[in-house]
């Protein structure tokens, strides 16, 4: 039994173009459905408190590492803004999005408060120790 390709290789007068390829089979046509396509879901907006809390939390961490006190203040602001945004998003029944960012800002606010408290305590010890040195 010989294949088409072996015959092409054997006979030099036939080329690859001369080999007949079958026509593609067409499927059965179905009419489109009678009902309209589904409507697009409305875009969910993020709560403004979420963005403010996230910026305050990041700023609290950035400023809390070298200075301490701004980290405590911005961390507290981010914590309460994040908590408020989470409760507002939960009560909106899905109309407002951004719950993940609100929880992240809430947690980062607590981290900024902790970093600010530790760094403020370290600065307080350093300043009091330098004032207590004999002249």
PyMOL commands that set and color helices and strands:
alter all, ss='L'
color gray80, all
select helices_A, chain A and resi 4-10+16-18+48-66+69-91+99-131
alter helices_A, ss='H'
color red, helices_A
select strands_A, chain A and resi 45-46+96-97
alter strands_A, ss='S'
color yellow, strands_A
deselect
rebuild
show_as cartoon
